[in-house]
Amino acid sequence: MRICYNYPKMFVRKWTSRRADGSSCIYLGLACTYRQGGKVYQQHLCHLGRLDQLVEKGKIDRLIQGLARFSQKRWVIADEAPSGRTPEEQ
């Protein structure tokens, strides 16, 4: 297994898991892409949880706010932006 040490292409990936009873759950995870031998591969790095539970408990917003602290760009919550618009829209 190849480990993506530099993580140049990290992203959040969504996948659906189907159960024997026919129901399904949508999960979120952190993944990265890398090239090996001319082919592009994806590697699952971290399981974030079931989408319905993450939304219900507000964990997605907390994760985004936590990551925004380390971003080199400024992130603005739409409700807190002047006149309700983001800086790009003004």
C-alpha positions as CSV (number, residue, x, y, z in Angstrom):
1,M,0.0,0.0,0.0
2,R,1.3,3.4,-1.0
3,I,1.0,6.3,1.5
4,C,0.4,9.8,0.2
5,Y,3.0,11.6,2.3
6,N,2.8,15.0,0.5
7,Y,-1.0,14.9,0.1
8,P,-1.0,17.1,-3.0
9,K,-4.6,16.1,-4.0
10,M,-6.6,15.6,-0.9
11,F,-10.4,15.7,-1.0
12,V,-13.5,14.6,0.8
13,R,-15.0,11.5,-0.8
14,K,-18.6,10.3,-0.5
15,W,-19.5,6.6,-0.8
16,T,-22.7,4.6,-0.4
17,S,-22.8,1.4,1.5
18,R,-25.7,-1.0,0.8
19,R,-26.9,-3.3,3.5
20,A,-28.4,-6.8,3.1
21,D,-31.9,-5.5,3.9
22,G,-31.7,-3.1,0.9
23,S,-31.1,0.1,2.9
24,S,-28.1,2.3,2.3
25,C,-25.9,4.8,4.2
26,I,-23.8,7.5,2.8
27,Y,-20.4,7.9,4.4
28,L,-17.7,10.7,4.1
29,G,-14.0,10.1,4.2
30,L,-10.7,11.9,3.5
31,A,-8.9,10.6,0.4
32,C,-6.0,11.5,-1.8
33,T,-4.9,10.7,-5.4
34,Y,-1.5,9.7,-6.6
35,R,0.1,8.4,-9.8
36,Q,2.0,5.1,-10.0
37,G,3.1,3.6,-13.2
38,G,1.1,6.0,-15.3
39,K,-2.1,5.2,-13.6
40,V,-4.1,7.4,-11.1
41,Y,-5.1,5.8,-7.8
42,Q,-7.1,7.0,-4.8
43,Q,-6.2,6.1,-1.3
44,H,-8.6,6.3,1.6
45,L,-6.9,8.2,4.5
46,C,-9.6,8.7,7.1
47,H,-13.2,7.8,7.8
48,L,-15.2,10.9,8.9
49,G,-18.6,9.2,9.5
50,R,-22.1,8.8,8.3
51,L,-23.3,11.9,6.4
52,D,-26.7,12.0,8.1
53,Q,-25.2,11.9,11.6
54,L,-22.5,14.5,10.7
55,V,-25.1,16.9,9.4
56,E,-27.6,16.3,12.3
57,K,-24.9,16.9,15.0
58,G,-23.4,19.9,13.2
59,K,-20.0,18.2,12.9
60,I,-19.4,19.1,9.3
61,D,-19.6,22.8,10.1
62,R,-17.2,22.4,13.1
63,L,-14.8,20.4,11.0
64,I,-14.8,23.2,8.4
65,Q,-14.3,25.9,11.0
66,G,-11.4,23.9,12.6
67,L,-9.7,23.5,9.2
68,A,-10.2,27.1,8.3
69,R,-7.9,28.2,11.1
70,F,-5.0,26.6,9.3
71,S,-6.0,27.9,5.8
72,Q,-3.8,30.5,4.1
73,K,-7.0,32.1,2.7
74,R,-9.6,33.9,4.7
75,W,-12.9,32.1,5.1
76,V,-16.1,34.0,6.0
77,I,-19.3,32.5,7.2
78,A,-22.1,33.8,5.0
79,D,-24.3,34.9,7.9
80,E,-21.4,36.9,9.4
81,A,-20.3,38.6,6.2
82,P,-21.3,42.3,5.8
83,S,-24.6,42.7,4.1
84,G,-24.9,38.9,4.0
85,R,-22.6,38.6,1.0
86,T,-19.2,36.9,0.8
87,P,-16.1,39.1,0.0
88,E,-16.0,37.7,-3.5
89,E,-19.6,38.8,-4.2
90,Q,-19.0,42.4,-3.1
